[in-house]
């Protein structure tokens, strides 16, 4: 028996019947149309990601406002300096027991961040009573200057070294005259820095003629000191720390005074000044806070005999 070909009319009728059947089923909730997500025909990868991104979890900048409230232990090389929290400074003695081996410390040199490390160890020097600071991973304290447990960068603000210091020599001469020191002005370091982030720079100068073996014996007219002066016409100065051995004074312990670092150590966005006083058998570190035009000593640690 010969098969008859299906006519076009029959195919159209069949399609119409199928459509009618689907409409009937959909109207009775038996079948649902599948909807495709609407996208822009010109959308690239960025727009596509925006359609599927997670809800906003908050602004990271809000965490920066909490920096000052967090506990920030600070160590200079192998000495625990203390720390800060809620705008107050905490001594190294009061900080003992508050540092966990799980606390993460960022280690900095003058060049910036070196690494982060955990496993901080706190111990007391039997010889001097100073509180010593070290890490389990064996990193040498000579490899870094500052270790701090903080989410902010303490060295974020730029500090410029002044190459030509000749303009500050007359001021050094004036200070030496006031201290009754008869010696030539010798400037070894000078820095320019905006401590408060308000565009007002100050200059910090180290002047010293104490060198090498001079640390073992104080000579007449020897000196080593740090002072600051505003970067402008006002030449009024402030001495942060210093050693002056005039012929009229009794010989005292020779201390070489220098700038250790400029760093934001409490998360308030302002720089503190860390000074170092060295002698032949030890060292002292002192942190100064610049407030209302004055330098206030906030933390100091001594390790020596």
Buried (B, 14 or more C-beta within 10 A) or exposed (E): EEEEEEEEEEEEEEEEEEEEEEEEEEEEEEEEEEEEEEEEEEEEEEEEEEEEEEEEEEEEEEEEEEBBEBBBBBBBBBBBBBBBBEEEBBBBEEBEEEBEEEBEBBBBEEEEEBEEBBBBEBEBEEEBEBBBBBBEEEBEBEEBBBBBBBEBBBBEBEBEEBEEBEEBBEBBBEBBEEBEBEBEBBBBBBBBBBBBEEEEBBBBBBBBBBEEEBBEEBEEBBBBBBBBBBBEEEEEBBBBBBBBBBEEEEEEEBBBBBBBBBBBBBBBBBBBBBBBBBBEEBBBBBBBBBEEEEBEEBBBBBBBE
